[in-house]
Amino acid sequence: MKLLSQIPSWLKNKYLLAAVFFVVWMFFFDPKDWGVAYDKNAKLKELQKTEDHLTGIIKDTKEELEQLKTNARTIEKYAREKYLMKKDNEDLFIVSSAPAN
């Protein structure tokens, strides 16, 4: 009985003990604890950044497609830059910027 008399009375409160147990359980042992929530929030932010990046790429591609549909000079420029096409009376020189060893 001496051991029980040395414990402060506020630590003997069953409601406080239940609340502390509940908080510890929810923060550390629950399958949906705060660590999982933090990881999911970080993943959500990463996916939102990726979505914004891809939305920008889609917008640029749609603008380029519209230019290709409406402008013949754009088609020629696109073919020359992307597919290295040339006219019959032209010579094509490809200069690469590969590092020298």
ABEGO torsion letter per residue (X at the ends): XAAAAABBAAAABAAAAAAAAAAAAAAAABAABAAAAAAAAAAAAAAAAAAAAAAAAAAAAAAAAAAAAABAAAAAAAAAAAAGBBBAABBBBBBBBBBBX
